[in-house]
Amino acid sequence: MSTLPGIKANKYIREVLAADENLTALVKPENIKVMVLQPTNFPFISIRRSALETQYNKDIAYEDSVTIEITIVANEYSQSMEIAQTVRDILDYKVYLNREENVRITEIRFFDCIEETVDDVFVQNLTFQLKMQNIEE
């Protein structure tokens, strides 16, 4: 059995977000990033894995529980809220399947949202919890 996919959770979430036409109408796909390390154009989305716990059944690791933080940064408050709501609509209570990499996200749940202002921009921090497994071959 291959290693569980939780380490790559942010990659898969980015794929889901960047493929959604409603979101890319608000945020350019190139501004949906896995951890923003350098300043970028507004608005942008940064995706970060903040926790990972592997679930075991007897001696077998069968699932990763992953916490993902999605940070939305925009120049306008209303824009930051619209993007945050769109991201929530895309992910909350959804599943994801990547057959090429034999990965399944069996559950995505919205967990928390905190807003703040930083250096004259509006920030929405959304937290999601994921359950991830390998697809049985």
Beta strands, then each sheet from edge to edge (+ up, - down):
strand 1: 32-34
strand 2: 44-57
strand 3: 60-74
strand 4: 96-98
strand 5: 103-118
strand 6: 121-134
sheet 1: 1+ 2+ 3- 6+ 5- 4+
end
